[in-house]
Amino acid sequence: MITLEHISKAFRVSRRNAGFRQAAKSLFHKEYTRIQALDDISFSIADGEMVGYIGPNGAGKSSTLKVMSGILTPDSGTCIINGRVPWKQRTAHVREIGVIFGQRSQLWWDVPVIDSFELIRDIYKVDAAAYKRNLDELVSLLDLSQIIRTPARQLSLGQRMRCEIAASLLHGPRILFLDEPTIGLDAVSKVAVREFIKTINRSRGTTVILTTHDMQDIEALTERILLIGKGRILLDGSLHELMHRYDTHKTLTIDYTGPAIRPLEGMAVARSLPGHIELVLDTAVMPVSRAIAALSAQADIADLSVSGATAEDMVVSLYKAFSI
């Protein structure tokens, strides 16, 4: 169980203008700006849950993960994970978590991946039997057999990311923090990573907290999302509920014969051609079923499709709604 209550964290950031004069001046007098990275963050995550933690750059996602992993100590508030305070009982805590930062590597650059794995085994003091069992399972699930003896610097980004995920799970953690795990990956590699994450969640009951800007990751992996902006939790709910709550417009694409279709109340014409029309319907004004019935009375409909906003469209609208 993960519980955060009223977590706040601020940083002092130095600022100066460009130019040699300003650089020299800053040697004697620095100007600082206070950045509130986290502002009264509270939420709970149950064992075995997969949660999407989303928000724009600078919203506080990575800072939250660093607090939960014990890297950062907050200015105020409490964080209890499996009965421990991460930054106070860090040695015991890190044995039960795996962390993957998409732009950080835990693999030694010039040595074969298997050597990095064995070093990680020694760091976490994983016994030989558990290490072999975990290694065999991860090599099989992530298809690492052909690359495990290759130096990390010679791997493609997708290959390296699969190895990074394996490295984070060698010690059998109960919780996995993923920060942009599919950044820069091709479509095939993204699908492979997503499928693996779903597999370990089902088979091991691993709790997964995922931060990403890729809404396909969110749709594929998570049911619940937390939206953060300017260091504050703005929304907490299932992706389906949020889609239903904020997707208030549908696009009706109609092919028809007969007289031209006239838009009704709550409809706006997006495109109109002879025998074809695209209408944007405000479902708060008129339900889709009633709109279809009313339009059918105007002409003989040969084909009709209804589409709504994508998850990415919804998140963009949420960012704008909350002025993040």
C-alpha positions in Angstrom: 0.0 0.0 0.0 1.2 3.5 -0.9 -0.1 6.5 1.0 1.0 10.1 0.5 -0.5 12.8 2.7 0.1 16.5 2.3 3.5 16.1 0.6 5.2 19.4 -0.3 8.6 20.1 -1.8 10.2 23.3 -3.0 13.6 24.1 -4.7 15.8 27.1 -4.8 16.9 27.8 -8.4 19.6 30.3 -9.3 18.8 32.8 -12.1 20.9 35.2 -14.1 20.8 37.1 -17.4 23.1 36.3 -20.3 26.6 37.9 -20.8 30.0 38.0 -19.2 29.1 40.9 -16.9 26.2 39.0 -15.4 28.3 35.9 -15.1 30.9 37.8 -13.1 28.2 39.5 -11.0 26.7 36.1 -10.1 30.0 35.0 -8.6 29.5 37.5 -5.7 25.7 37.8 -5.6 23.3 35.1 -6.8 19.7 35.6 -7.3 17.3 32.7 -6.5 13.8 31.8 -7.4 11.7 29.4 -5.3 10.0 26.7 -7.3 7.2 24.8 -5.6 7.6 21.4 -7.2 5.0 19.6 -5.0 2.2 21.4 -3.2 0.1 19.4 -0.7 0.0 16.1 -2.6 -2.2 13.4 -1.2 -3.3 10.0 -2.7 -3.3 6.3 -2.0 -2.5 3.3 -4.3 -3.5 -0.2 -3.4 -1.4 -3.3 -3.9 -1.4 -4.6 -7.5 -2.9 -1.4 -9.0 -1.6 0.1 -12.2 -1.9 3.9 -12.1 -1.1 6.5 -14.7 0.5 9.6 -13.3 0.1 12.3 -15.9 0.7 16.0 -16.3 2.8 18.4 -18.5 6.5 18.9 -18.1 7.4 20.5 -14.8 4.1 19.5 -13.2 5.8 17.5 -10.4 5.6 13.9 -11.7 9.3 13.0 -11.4 9.6 14.8 -8.0 6.7 12.6 -6.7 8.4 9.4 -7.9 11.7 10.5 -6.3 9.9 11.1 -3.0 8.3 7.7 -3.2 11.6 6.0 -4.1 13.4 7.7 -1.2 15.7 9.9 -3.4 14.1 13.2 -2.2 13.1 14.2 1.3 9.9 16.4 1.2 9.7 19.6 3.1 6.5 18.5 4.8 3.9 15.7 4.8 4.1 11.9 5.2 4.7 9.1 2.8 4.2 5.5 3.9 5.0 2.6 1.5 4.5 -0.9 2.8 4.8 0.4 6.3 8.1 2.3 5.7 9.1 5.9 5.2 11.2 5.8 2.0 13.8 8.4 2.9 14.2 7.2 6.5 14.3 3.5 5.9 15.8 3.6 2.4 17.9 0.4 2.5 14.9 -1.8 3.4 12.6 0.2 1.1 14.7 -0.1 -2.1 14.7 -3.9 -1.8 11.0 -3.8 -2.5 10.9 -1.2 -5.4 12.1 -1.1 -9.0 12.7 2.3 -10.7 13.1 3.0 -14.4 13.8 6.5 -15.6 13.5 6.6 -19.4 16.5 8.9 -19.8 18.7 7.4 -17.0 20.6 4.1 -17.3 21.6 1.6 -14.6 23.6 -0.5 -17.0 27.4 -0.2 -17.2 28.1 1.3 -20.6 31.2 -0.7 -21.7 30.5 -4.2 -20.3 28.1 -6.9 -21.4 24.5 -6.6 -20.0 24.9 -9.8 -18.0 27.8 -8.3 -16.0 25.5 -5.3 -15.0 22.9 -7.8 -14.0 25.3 -9.7 -11.7 26.5 -6.4 -10.2 22.8 -5.6 -9.4 22.4 -9.0 -7.9 25.3 -8.3 -5.5 24.1 -4.8 -4.7 20.6 -6.2 -3.7 22.1 -9.4 -2.1 19.8 -11.6 -4.1 20.4 -15.3 -3.4 21.6 -17.5 -6.2 18.3 -19.5 -6.7 16.1 -16.4 -6.8 18.4 -14.6 -9.1 18.5 -17.5 -11.6 14.8 -17.9 -11.4 14.1 -14.2 -12.0 16.8 -13.9 -14.7 15.5 -16.9 -16.7 11.9 -15.5 -16.5 13.0 -12.0 -17.6 15.2 -13.2 -20.4 12.3 -15.3 -21.7 9.6 -12.6 -21.4 11.7 -9.8 -22.7 13.5 -11.8 -25.4 17.0 -10.9 -24.2 18.8 -14.2 -25.0 20.5 -12.7 -28.1 21.7 -9.4 -26.5 22.5 -10.3 -22.9 26.2 -10.7 -23.6 26.4 -7.5 -25.7 27.8 -4.3 -24.1 25.1 -1.7 -23.4 26.7 0.9 -25.7 26.1 -1.4 -28.7 22.4 -1.9 -28.1 19.6 -0.1 -29.8 17.4 2.1 -27.7 14.6 -0.5 -27.7 17.0 -3.3 -26.7 18.6 -1.2 -23.9 15.2 -0.3 -22.5 14.2 -4.0 -22.3 17.4 -4.6 -20.4 16.7 -1.7 -18.1 13.3 -3.1 -17.2 14.9 -6.5 -16.5 17.6 -4.9 -14.3 14.9 -3.2 -12.3 13.1 -6.5 -11.6 16.0 -8.9 -10.9 15.5 -8.5 -7.2 11.7 -9.2 -7.4 10.3 -5.8 -6.3 6.7 -5.4 -5.2 6.4 -1.9 -6.7 7.6 -0.6 -10.0 8.0 3.1 -10.7 8.2 3.8 -14.5 9.1 7.3 -15.7 8.7 7.6 -19.4 9.6 3.9 -20.0 8.8 4.0 -23.8 10.3 7.4 -24.7 12.0 7.2 -28.1 11.0 3.6 -28.8 9.6 2.3 -32.1 6.1 0.9 -32.3 7.2 -2.7 -32.0 9.4 -2.1 -28.9 6.6 -0.1 -27.3 4.1 -2.9 -27.7 6.7 -5.4 -26.3 7.3 -3.3 -23.2 3.6 -2.7 -22.6 2.8 -6.4 -22.9 5.6 -7.3 -20.4 4.4 -4.7 -17.9 0.8 -6.2 -18.1 2.3 -9.7 -17.7 4.2 -9.0 -14.5 1.3 -7.1 -13.0 -1.0 -10.2 -13.6 1.5 -12.9 -12.7 3.4 -11.2 -9.8 0.8 -8.7 -8.6 3.4 -6.0 -9.0 2.1 -2.5 -8.3 2.9 -0.1 -11.2 3.0 3.7 -11.2 3.5 5.0 -14.7 4.4 8.5 -15.8 4.3 9.3 -19.5 3.2 11.7 -22.2 2.3 8.8 -24.4 -1.5 8.4 -24.0 -1.3 5.0 -25.8 0.7 3.8 -22.8 -1.9 5.0 -20.4 -4.8 3.5 -22.4 -3.0 0.1 -22.8 -1.8 -0.2 -19.2 -3.9 1.7 -16.7 -7.5 2.0 -15.5 -6.9 4.8 -13.0 -5.1 8.1 -13.7 -3.9 10.9 -11.4 -3.6 14.3 -13.1 -1.0 16.7 -11.6 -0.4 20.3 -12.5 1.7 23.0 -10.8 2.5 20.5 -8.0 -1.1 19.8 -7.1 -3.3 16.8 -7.7 -6.1 18.0 -10.0 -8.0 14.8 -10.8 -8.2 11.2 -9.6 -10.4 8.7 -11.3 -10.6 5.9 -13.9 -9.8 6.7 -17.5 -13.2 5.5 -18.6 -15.0 7.9 -16.1 -12.9 10.8 -17.2 -13.5 10.1 -20.9 -17.2 10.0 -20.2 -17.1 13.1 -18.1 -15.1 15.3 -20.4 -15.9 13.8 -23.8 -19.1 15.9 -24.4 -18.9 16.1 -28.2 -19.2 13.3 -30.8 -18.5 13.5 -34.5 -21.2 11.9 -36.7 -20.0 11.0 -40.2 -23.0 10.2 -42.5 -23.3 9.0 -46.1 -26.9 9.5 -47.3 -29.2 9.7 -50.3 -32.0 12.2 -50.8 -32.3 15.9 -49.8 -29.4 17.6 -48.0 -29.3 16.9 -44.2 -29.9 20.0 -42.1 -28.1 20.3 -38.7 -30.3 20.3 -35.7 -30.0 22.0 -32.3 -26.7 21.1 -30.7 -25.0 20.2 -34.0 -22.3 22.0 -36.0 -21.3 21.2 -39.5 -17.6 20.2 -39.8 -17.8 19.2 -43.4 -20.5 18.9 -46.1 -20.4 17.4 -49.5 -23.2 16.0 -51.7 -24.4 12.8 -50.1 -21.9 13.2 -47.2 -21.9 15.3 -44.0 -19.8 15.4 -40.8 -21.6 16.9 -37.8 -20.2 17.7 -34.4 -22.8 16.9 -31.8 -23.0 18.4 -28.2 -24.3 15.4 -26.3 -25.3 17.7 -23.4 -27.9 19.2 -25.7 -29.0 16.1 -27.6 -28.2 12.4 -26.9 -26.6 10.5 -29.8 -29.6 8.1 -30.1 -32.0 11.0 -30.5 -29.8 12.7 -33.0 -29.5 9.6 -35.2 -33.3 9.1 -35.1 -33.9 12.8 -36.1 -31.3 12.7 -38.9 -32.8 9.4 -40.2 -36.1 11.2 -40.7 -34.5 13.7 -43.0 -32.8 11.3 -45.5 -32.0 7.7 -46.3 -28.8 7.0 -44.4 -26.5 4.6 -46.2 -23.7 4.6 -43.6 -23.1 6.3 -40.2 -20.2 6.3 -37.8 -19.9 8.0 -34.4 -16.5 8.9 -32.9 -15.4 10.7 -29.8 -12.3 12.4 -28.6 -9.2 10.3 -28.1 -7.6 10.0 -24.7 -4.9 12.4 -25.9 -7.5 14.9 -26.9 -9.1 14.6 -23.5 -5.9 15.1 -21.6 -5.1 18.2 -23.7 -8.5 19.6 -22.9 -8.0 18.9 -19.2 -4.7 20.7 -19.2 -6.4 23.7 -20.8 -9.4 23.5 -18.4 -7.1 23.6 -15.4 -4.8 26.2 -17.0 -1.8 24.0 -16.2 
